[in-house]
């Protein structure tokens, strides 16, 4: 599967957080997040392993009992079923891979 760059098609699952699935395969899914300063990603957990990379900005990531101040170039991996949340400190962009594929993140067929 190949997907060319396109700035459209973002959804807003939480106020201040926009997301777009960029590409997916049978076992992984890649998503881009545009995060607005002051936004809060509420605590949640899911059965997918989640590996991320902060492209720009600054966030505070809570993974289980640990808290990380994340800056550009930092990366993380959240184990399946681990409770996590994030505070957006500065406007930020992150990319994340989910495995297995998050069915709720699959784009609507066109």
ZIFEN-V257279 format. One line per field, one symbol per residue. burial: I if it has 24 or more other ideal C-beta (glycine too) atoms within 12 Angstrom, else O. A space follows every 50 residues. Layout:
BEGIN
burial->???
END
This chain:
BEGIN
burial->OOOOOOOOOOOOOOOOIIIIIIOIOOOOIIIIIIIIOOIOIOOOOIOIII OIIIOOIIIIIIIOOOOIOIOOOOOIOIOOOOOIIIIIOOOIIIIIIIIO IIOOIOIOOO
END
